[in-house]
Amino acid sequence: MFYYPGLINRYKEYLPVTENTPFISLGEGNTPLVLSTTIGPSIGCEKLFFKLEGCNPTGSFKDRGMVMAVARALEQKKTRIVCASTGNTSASASAYGARYGLKSLVLVPAGEIALGKLLQAMAYGARILAVDGSFDDAFATVRSLVEIMDMELVNSVNPYRIEGQKTAAFEIVDTLGEAPDFICIPVGNAGNITSYWDGFKTYYEHGKSVNLPRMMGFQAAGAAPIVNGEKVDDPETIASAIKIGNPASWGKALKARDESNGLIDVVTDDQIINAYLRLSREEGIFCEPASAAAVAGFLRLPDLGVDLSDKTVVCILTGNGLKDPDVSEKQATVEIEIVDHDVESVLKLLQNH
């Protein structure tokens, strides 16, 4: 019988584990890499792949880093974990906290978190505080809190989060047999673009690949502090997971961009929604809006002067569409039709339309 051991066990050779590190797991990682059938070919890219991180246990890429952060907390005999979140981090922290007996405290910006994500944290039994302010305000509060209380901060400033998240880069190389030419990735708090670049470099240094990808990061136009070169006090975007005005990993994201000869640019909400709908209706992939920012950015690459012919591109789809059902409902163009419960009525309706 095949048993998947989890990320820490699978990639322990490349992770900061010790003899005291518990090999915990919720089955995170090992997510699909799916070849595009329409979106890539529509702009001349025959080798576009989607990394479906929404297939992680709590529905987002955050589980990769969280398993390492929680393992570290357990190794240090911590009993409480804390985070600020726009949603996905809170769901992941709460799940691993519940599984391994840690009390979870979550601070979220009041009225700014997608319902699907908030319900997850509630279901896992976390204590949730809604802060009258932005994510950045909530994050500043938790950073101060851990200076006073004995809690493990599990946001992406925790270096073990970055270590865990880089395993997605390992998986991409393991699947393709080589690093792709480009990685397209949404940028919010900027930990993920940092993690992927670190992961590709780690594999390259260990001789697991002979190339390194260019990192192409994309922020929402209304929440683009890195692109604009200044923090955004009131970020606005439909993509709640990247609605961040002062990214914690800002400097590291710039380093990933520059070292890889990549870019960090913007996509509008209209472009995000276009990609979101195309993914679901053409590719059969239901992702959250922040994920679609990666595809919206990919679709912009030819206009940015990037030649995609004969290139391998991976778009990182960071979270499942069920995370943010409100967006799906608002964008739906399919109406539910009411019909009597007999074959004749159904046939009549089908024949008329």
C-alpha positions, 0 to 999 in steps of 0.5 A, a space after each residue: 500500500 502506498 502511503 504519502 508521508 507528507 512534506 517534511 518526510 519527503 523533503 527532509 534532506 532539503 529542509 531545516 529539520 533536526 532529530 527532534 523535529 516531529 514529522 507531522 502532516 495533514 497530507 499537504 503538498 503533492 499537488 497536481 501540475 496540469 497542462 493548459 488546454 486553451 489559455 496557453 495556446 491562445 497566446 502561443 504557449 503550448 507548455 503552460 501548466 497550472 500548479 493546483 495548490 487549492 488541492 492542499 488540505 485546507 485549500 491553499 498553498 499555506 499548508 506547505 509552510 504551516 506544517 513546518 512552522 507548527 513542527 517548529 512550534 512543537 519542537 520548541 514546546 509551544 502551546 499557542 500559535 498566532 497569526 494575522 490573516 486575510 483568510 488562508 493563513 488563518 484556515 491553515 494555522 487553525 487546522 494544524 493547531 487543532 490536529 496537534 493540540 495547539 491553541 490558535 489565535 487569529 487576527 483578521 481585518 474586520 469585514 475584509 475576509 472571505 466567508 469561506 476562509 473565516 468559516 474554516 478557522 471557526 470550524 477548527 476552533 480558533 479564537 478569532 479577533 476582528 481588528 478595526 483596520 487593515 491586514 497590515 494593522 492586524 499584522 503589526 498587532 500580532 508582531 507586538 503581541 508575540 514580544 509580550 506573550 509566549 506564542 509562536 508567530 506563524 505568518 510568513 515572517 516565520 522563516 520556517 514558513 518560507 522553508 515549507 513553501 519552497 517545496 512546491 518548487 521541488 515538486 515542479 522540478 520533480 514533475 517536469 524533470 527540469 525548472 520551467 522558463 517562467 513562474 507566474 505567481 500572485 504577490 500579496 505578503 510576498 512570502 510565496 515568490 520568495 519561497 519559490 525562488 529559494 526552492 528553485 535555487 536550492 534544487 539547482 545548487 544540489 544538482 537537481 536542475 540545470 536551469 533557473 526560472 524567471 520569477 514573474 510576480 503580479 499584484 492587484 492594481 489597487 494593492 500594488 505597493 511593490 510596483 508603486 514603490 510605496 505602501 498602500 494605506 487602503 488597498 482595494 481589490 476583489 482578490 482578498 488574499 493579496 489585498 495587502 498594502 505593506 508586504 512583510 517580505 517586500 525586500 525578499 520579493 525584490 531580491 527574487 525578482 532581480 536575481 531571476 531577471 524577472 518582474 513584478 507588475 500589476 493586473 487590474 480587477 477586470 483582468 483578474 476576473 477575466 482569467 478567473 472565468 476563463 480558468 473555470 469555463 475553459 480549463 475546468 479549474 475553480 480557483 480563488 481570485 488571487 490565484 487568477 492574478 497569476 494567469 491574468 499576469 501570464 496573459 499580459 506577458 506578450 504585451 510586456 515583450 516576453 516571447 513565450 514560444 517554446 517556453 515552459 511556464 507554470 502559473 501558481 494557483 494558490 487557492 481553491 475557488 470555494 475559499 471565496 464563494 461570494 465572487 463566484 456568485 457575483 460573477 455567475 452568468 448561468 441562471 438556475 432554471 425551474 422546471 416541473 419534475 417530469 420528463 416531458 417538462 424537461 424535454 420541452 424546456 431543452 427543445 425551446 432553448 
